[in-house]
């Protein structure tokens, strides 16, 4: 276990933080006596990934209606002002 003083924390914190990031616990001393102990935080575990339900989102946004290619072509032509 590494040891650092309160002064080391104040003046050289990046070095002490590097020890902690590397997984090393650090004992902090004040006036030559142990004052505190800093240990690396234990991660809660891997975060789970939930796949989005795209079909449900599309149905919620646009409803359950579907269009075939001919309907889409007519709508596109109408939006461009072309005669059908």
TIFIDREN-389843 format. One record per atom (N, C-alpha, C, O): residue in one letter; chain; atom name; x, y, z. Coordinates in Angstrom, 2 decimals. Each point is the difference from the previous one (the first is absolute). Layout:
N
  resn  chain  name       px       py       pz
     A      A    CA        X        Y        Z
...
This chain:
84
  resn  chain  name       px       py       pz
     X      A     N     0.85    -1.17     0.00
     X      A    CA    -0.85     1.17     0.00
     X      A     C     0.90     1.24     0.00
     X      A     O     0.95     0.10     0.77
     X      A     N    -1.28     0.83    -1.66
     X      A    CA     0.74     1.25    -0.09
     X      A     C    -0.43     0.92     1.14
     X      A     O    -1.10    -0.13     0.53
     X      A     N     1.98     1.06    -0.18
     X      A    CA    -0.28     0.96     1.06
     X      A     C     0.22     1.40    -0.54
     X      A     O     0.98     0.25    -0.71
     X      A     N    -1.88     0.66     1.04
     X      A    CA     0.13     1.40    -0.39
     X      A     C    -0.42     0.86     1.18
     X      A     O    -0.79    -0.42     0.84
     X      A     N     1.33     1.61    -0.79
     X      A    CA    -0.38     0.93     1.07
     X      A     C    -1.10     0.93    -0.50
     X      A     O    -0.30     0.04    -1.20
     X      A     N    -0.28     0.69     2.12
     X      A    CA    -1.01     0.98    -0.39
     X      A     C     0.63     1.03    -0.94
     X      A     O    -0.64     0.46    -0.94
     X      A     N     1.88    -0.12     1.20
     X      A    CA     0.72     0.95    -0.86
     X      A     C     0.15    -0.58    -1.41
     X      A     O    -0.14     0.72    -0.99
     X      A     N     0.44    -2.03     0.89
     X      A    CA     0.09    -0.63    -1.32
     X      A     C    -1.32     0.10    -0.76
     X      A     O    -0.01     0.23    -1.20
     X      A     N    -1.08    -0.40     1.92
     X      A    CA    -1.31     0.12    -0.67
     X      A     C    -0.20     1.41    -0.53
     X      A     O    -0.49     0.19    -1.11
     X      A     N     0.88     0.79     1.90
     X      A    CA    -0.20     1.39    -0.39
     X      A     C     0.93     0.38    -1.16
     X      A     O    -0.44     0.66    -0.95
     X      A     N     1.70    -1.06     1.02
     X      A    CA     0.98     0.47    -0.98
     X      A     C     0.24    -0.95    -1.17
     X      A     O     0.43     0.44    -1.07
     X      A     N    -0.70    -1.73     1.25
     X      A    CA     0.31    -0.99    -1.04
     X      A     C    -1.17    -0.95    -0.22
     X      A     O     0.19    -1.21    -0.14
     X      A     N    -1.40     1.76     0.11
     X      A    CA    -1.17    -0.87    -0.12
     X      A     C     0.00    -0.85    -1.27
     X      A     O    -0.39    -1.17     0.08
     X      A     N     0.79     1.68    -1.25
     X      A    CA    -0.02    -0.87    -1.20
     X      A     C     0.82    -1.28     0.18
     X      A     O    -0.38    -1.06    -0.49
     X      A     N     1.49     1.16     1.17
     X      A    CA     0.83    -1.20     0.22
     X      A     C    -0.74    -0.99     0.90
     X      A     O    -0.02    -1.20    -0.29
     X      A     N    -0.58     1.69     1.37
     X      A    CA    -0.74    -0.88     0.92
     X      A     C    -1.22    -0.59    -0.71
     X      A     O    -0.32    -1.17     0.16
     X      A     N    -0.36     2.00    -0.95
     X      A    CA    -1.16    -0.48    -0.75
     X      A     C     0.40    -1.08    -0.99
     X      A     O    -0.77    -0.93    -0.26
     X      A     N     1.96     1.03    -0.30
     X      A    CA     0.50    -1.03    -0.91
     X      A     C     0.19    -1.32     0.71
     X      A     O    -0.29    -1.06    -0.57
     X      A     N     0.79     1.10     1.80
     X      A    CA     0.14    -1.24     0.78
     X      A     C    -1.37    -0.65     0.21
     X      A     O    -0.15    -1.21    -0.15
     X      A     N    -0.83     2.03     0.50
     X      A    CA    -1.34    -0.53     0.27
     X      A     C    -0.61    -0.55    -1.29
     X      A     O    -0.62    -1.06     0.01
     X      A     N     0.81     1.78    -1.11
     X      A    CA    -0.54    -0.46    -1.29
     X      A     C     0.63    -1.32    -0.42
     X      A     O    -0.63    -0.80    -0.70
     X      A     N     1.88     0.57     1.11
     X      A    CA     0.69    -1.24    -0.33
     X      A     C    -0.44    -1.16     0.89
     X      A     O     0.45    -1.13    -0.17
     X      A     N    -1.34     1.42     1.14
     X      A    CA    -0.52    -1.07     0.86
     X      A     C     0.70    -0.11     1.33
     X      A     O    -0.25    -0.95     0.75
     X      A     N     1.11     1.88    -0.43
     X      A    CA     0.78    -0.06     1.24
     X      A     C    -0.70     0.80     1.09
     X      A     O    -0.30     1.18    -0.20
     X      A     N     0.01    -1.79     1.36
     X      A    CA    -0.53     0.80     1.11
     X      A     C     1.09     0.92     0.57
     X      A     O     1.17    -0.36    -0.01
     X      A     N    -1.56     1.52     0.48
     X      A    CA     0.95     0.98     0.52
     X      A     C    -0.43     0.39     1.42
     X      A     O    -1.14     0.37     0.24
     X      A     N     2.10    -0.47     0.68
     X      A    CA    -0.26     0.42     1.38
     X      A     C     0.46     1.44     0.15
     X      A     O     1.13     0.34    -0.37
     X      A     N    -1.98     0.51     0.90
     X      A    CA     0.29     1.42     0.18
     X      A     C     0.42     0.21     1.45
     X      A     O    -0.68    -0.43     0.93
     X      A     N     1.81     1.09    -0.75
     X      A    CA     0.48     0.27     1.35
     X      A     C    -0.06     1.50     0.28
     X      A     O     0.16     0.83    -0.89
     X      A     N    -0.40    -0.52     2.15
     X      A    CA    -0.02     1.38     0.47
     X      A     C     0.82     0.04     1.27
     X      A     O    -0.32    -0.71     0.96
     X      A     N     1.36     1.50    -0.94
     X      A    CA     0.93     0.08     1.13
     X      A     C     0.62    -1.37     0.29
     X      A     O     0.24    -0.35     1.16
     X      A     N     0.01    -0.42    -2.20
     X      A    CA     0.65    -1.29     0.13
     X      A     C    -0.91    -1.13     0.44
     X      A     O     0.47    -1.13     0.16
     X      A     N    -1.75     1.39     0.04
     X      A    CA    -0.95    -1.03     0.45
     X      A     C    -1.02    -0.25    -1.11
     X      A     O    -0.39     0.92    -0.71
     X      A     N    -0.04    -2.18     0.57
     X      A    CA    -1.02    -0.30    -1.02
     X      A     C    -1.27     0.82     0.24
     X      A     O    -0.53     0.05     1.11
     X      A     N     0.07     0.57    -2.17
     X      A    CA    -1.16     0.88     0.09
     X      A     C    -1.19    -0.55    -0.80
     X      A     O    -1.14     0.06     0.45
     X      A     N     1.44    -0.58    -1.62
     X      A    CA    -1.07    -0.52    -0.87
     X      A     C     0.61    -0.99    -0.97
     X      A     O     1.22    -0.11    -0.14
     X      A     N    -2.09    -0.62    -0.54
     X      A    CA     0.44    -0.94    -1.01
     X      A     C    -0.86     0.22    -1.24
     X      A     O    -1.23    -0.01     0.07
     X      A     N     1.88     0.21    -1.20
     X      A    CA    -0.69     0.15    -1.27
     X      A     C     0.17    -1.28    -0.80
     X      A     O     1.12    -0.47    -0.22
     X      A     N    -2.22    -0.10    -0.19
     X      A    CA     0.03    -1.23    -0.79
     X      A     C    -0.74     0.24    -1.31
     X      A     O    -0.91     0.83    -0.06
     X      A     N     1.28    -1.54    -0.98
     X      A    CA    -0.69     0.17    -1.28
     X      A     C    -1.47    -0.40     0.13
     X      A     O    -0.34    -0.95     0.70
     X      A     N    -0.51     1.69    -1.38
     X      A    CA    -1.43    -0.32    -0.01
     X      A     C    -0.22    -1.28    -0.78
     X      A     O     0.63    -0.22    -1.04
     X      A     N    -1.50    -0.61     1.53
     X      A    CA    -0.33    -1.25    -0.69
     X      A     C    -1.15     0.29    -0.95
     X      A     O    -1.06     0.46     0.44
     X      A     N     1.24    -0.70    -1.72
     X      A    CA    -1.11     0.25    -0.92
     X      A     C    -1.19    -0.89     0.33
     X      A     O     0.17    -1.14     0.45
     X      A     N    -1.35     1.65    -0.67
     X      A    CA    -1.22    -0.73     0.33
     X      A     C    -0.17    -1.23    -0.87
     X      A     O    -0.83    -0.86     0.30
     X      A     N     1.57     0.76    -1.35
     X      A    CA    -0.11    -1.12    -0.93
     X      A     C    -0.26     0.52    -1.39
     X      A     O    -0.27     1.19    -0.17
     X      A     N     0.34    -2.04    -0.79
     X      A    CA    -0.23     0.47    -1.36
     X      A     C    -1.44     0.47    -0.17
     X      A     O    -0.95    -0.64     0.46
     X      A     N     0.82     1.76    -1.13
     X      A    CA    -1.34     0.51    -0.26
     X      A     C    -0.64    -0.82    -1.10
     X      A     O     0.63    -0.30    -1.01
     X      A     N    -1.87    -0.05     1.21
     X      A    CA    -0.72    -0.77    -1.00
     X      A     C    -0.47     0.90    -1.13
     X      A     O    -0.26     1.19     0.19
     X      A     N     0.17    -1.76    -1.35
     X      A    CA    -0.49     0.74    -1.15
     X      A     C    -1.35    -0.57    -0.39
     X      A     O    -0.13    -1.20    -0.24
     X      A     N    -0.86     2.07     0.18
     X      A    CA    -1.33    -0.44    -0.39
     X      A     C    -0.26     0.47    -1.43
     X      A     O     0.04     1.19    -0.30
     X      A     N    -0.30    -2.16    -0.55
     X      A    CA    -0.27     0.33    -1.40
     X      A     C    -1.32     0.77    -0.09
     X      A     O    -0.99    -0.39     0.62
     X      A     N     0.98     1.48    -1.37
     X      A    CA    -1.25     0.74    -0.15
     X      A     C    -0.99    -0.77    -0.86
     X      A     O     0.38    -0.69    -0.95
     X      A     N    -1.65     0.81     1.30
     X      A    CA    -1.05    -0.66    -0.78
     X      A     C    -0.43     0.98    -1.09
     X      A     O    -0.93     0.80     0.19
     X      A     N     1.60    -0.87    -1.31
     X      A    CA    -0.23     0.96    -1.08
     X      A     C    -1.38    -0.15    -0.60
     X      A     O    -0.66     0.99    -0.32
     X      A     N     0.21    -2.22     0.18
     X      A    CA    -1.33    -0.22    -0.59
     X      A     C    -1.09     0.63     0.88
     X      A     O    -0.92     0.63    -0.52
     X      A     N     1.02    -0.79     1.83
     X      A    CA    -1.00     0.59     0.90
     X      A     C     0.05     1.52    -0.06
     X      A     O    -1.03     0.66     0.04
     X      A     N     2.23    -0.11    -0.14
     X      A    CA     0.13     1.46    -0.08
     X      A     C    -0.60     0.52    -1.31
     X      A     O    -0.67     1.03     0.00
     X      A     N     0.91    -1.74    -1.10
     X      A    CA    -0.58     0.41    -1.28
     X      A     C    -1.52    -0.08     0.03
     X      A     O    -0.69     0.89    -0.49
     X      A     N     0.16    -1.96     1.07
     X      A    CA    -1.45    -0.14     0.08
     X      A     C    -0.59     1.07     0.90
     X      A     O    -1.09     0.51    -0.28
     X      A     N     1.77    -0.15     1.35
     X      A    CA    -0.49     1.05     0.89
     X      A     C     0.01     1.35    -0.72
     X      A     O    -0.92     0.80     0.16
     X      A     N     1.96    -0.56    -0.95
     X      A    CA     0.13     1.29    -0.68
     X      A     C    -0.91     0.10    -1.22
     X      A     O    -0.68     1.01    -0.18
     X      A     N     0.66    -2.04    -0.65
     X      A    CA    -0.72     0.08    -1.26
     X      A     C    -1.25    -0.86    -0.06
     X      A     O    -0.72     0.04    -1.00
     X      A     N     0.43    -0.80     2.02
     X      A    CA    -1.16    -0.88    -0.02
     X      A     C     0.35    -1.32    -0.67
     X      A     O     1.13    -0.21    -0.44
     X      A     N    -2.12    -0.67     0.37
     X      A    CA     0.24    -1.33    -0.56
     X      A     C    -0.16    -0.07    -1.50
     X      A     O     0.03    -1.09    -0.57
     X      A     N    -0.21     2.23    -0.09
     X      A    CA    -0.23     0.00    -1.44
     X      A     C     1.29    -0.26    -0.76
     X      A     O     1.06     0.49     0.38
     X      A     N    -1.15    -1.27    -1.45
     X      A    CA     1.16    -0.26    -0.85
     X      A     C    -0.34     0.40    -1.43
     X      A     O    -1.16     0.01    -0.39
     X      A     N     2.19     0.31    -0.36
     X      A    CA    -0.18     0.41    -1.39
     X      A     C     0.89    -0.85    -0.88
     X      A     O     1.10    -0.37     0.39
     X      A     N    -1.59     0.05    -1.60
     X      A    CA     0.83    -0.73    -0.94
     X      A     C     0.73     1.00    -0.90
     X      A     O    -0.20     1.21     0.12
     X      A     N     1.03    -1.71    -1.00
     X      A    CA     0.84     0.85    -0.84
     X      A     C    -0.83     0.91    -0.91
     X      A     O     0.38     1.14    -0.25
     X      A     N    -1.51    -1.64    -0.25
     X      A    CA    -0.84     0.81    -0.89
     X      A     C    -0.58     1.19     0.76
     X      A     O    -0.05     1.10    -0.54
     X      A     N    -0.39    -1.31     1.76
     X      A    CA    -0.54     1.09     0.81
     X      A     C     1.08     1.05     0.28
     X      A     O    -0.27     1.20    -0.05
     X      A     N     1.47    -1.65     0.35
     X      A    CA     1.10     0.92     0.27
     X      A     C     0.35     0.80    -1.25
     X      A     O     0.29     1.20     0.09
     X      A     N    -0.30    -1.84    -1.24
     X      A    CA     0.30     0.71    -1.25
     X      A     C    -1.05     1.06    -0.28
     X      A     O     0.34     1.10    -0.44
     X      A     N    -1.63    -1.41     0.68
     X      A    CA    -1.06     0.99    -0.20
     X      A     C     0.17     1.17     0.97
     X      A     O    -0.15     1.16    -0.40
     X      A     N     0.47    -1.45     1.65
     X      A    CA     0.18     1.07     0.98
     X      A     C     1.19     0.88    -0.34
     X      A     O    -0.06     1.22     0.18
     X      A     N     1.15    -1.83    -0.66
     X      A    CA     1.17     0.76    -0.39
     X      A     C    -0.31     0.89    -1.20
     X      A     O     0.39     1.16    -0.04
     X      A     N    -1.08    -1.71    -0.92
     X      A    CA    -0.37     0.79    -1.19
     X      A     C    -0.92     1.16     0.40
     X      A     O     0.14     1.10    -0.52
     X      A     N    -1.05    -1.34     1.43
     X      A    CA    -0.92     1.05     0.44
     X      A     C     0.76     1.10     0.74
     X      A     O    -0.32     1.18    -0.13
     X      A     N     1.30    -1.56     0.90
     X      A    CA     0.77     1.01     0.75
     X      A     C     0.86     0.85    -0.93
     X      A     O     0.34     1.14     0.34
     X      A     N     0.01    -1.68    -1.50
     X      A    CA     0.80     0.76    -0.97
     X      A     C    -0.88     0.80    -0.97
     X      A     O     0.50     0.76    -0.82
     X      A     N    -1.79    -0.94     0.94
     X      A    CA    -0.92     0.71    -0.88
     X      A     C    -0.16    -0.63    -1.35
     X      A     O    -0.50     0.65    -0.92
     X      A     N     0.91    -1.89     0.77
     X      A    CA    -0.12    -0.69    -1.28
     X      A     C    -1.40    -0.60    -0.13
     X      A     O    -0.57    -0.44     0.99
     X      A     N     0.02     0.43    -2.19
     X      A    CA    -1.32    -0.66    -0.17
     X      A     C     0.15    -1.51     0.12
     X      A     O     1.02    -0.56    -0.40
     X      A     N    -2.03    -0.08     0.94
     X      A    CA     0.11    -1.44     0.20
     X      A     C    -0.50    -0.82    -1.14
     X      A     O     0.04    -1.23     0.06
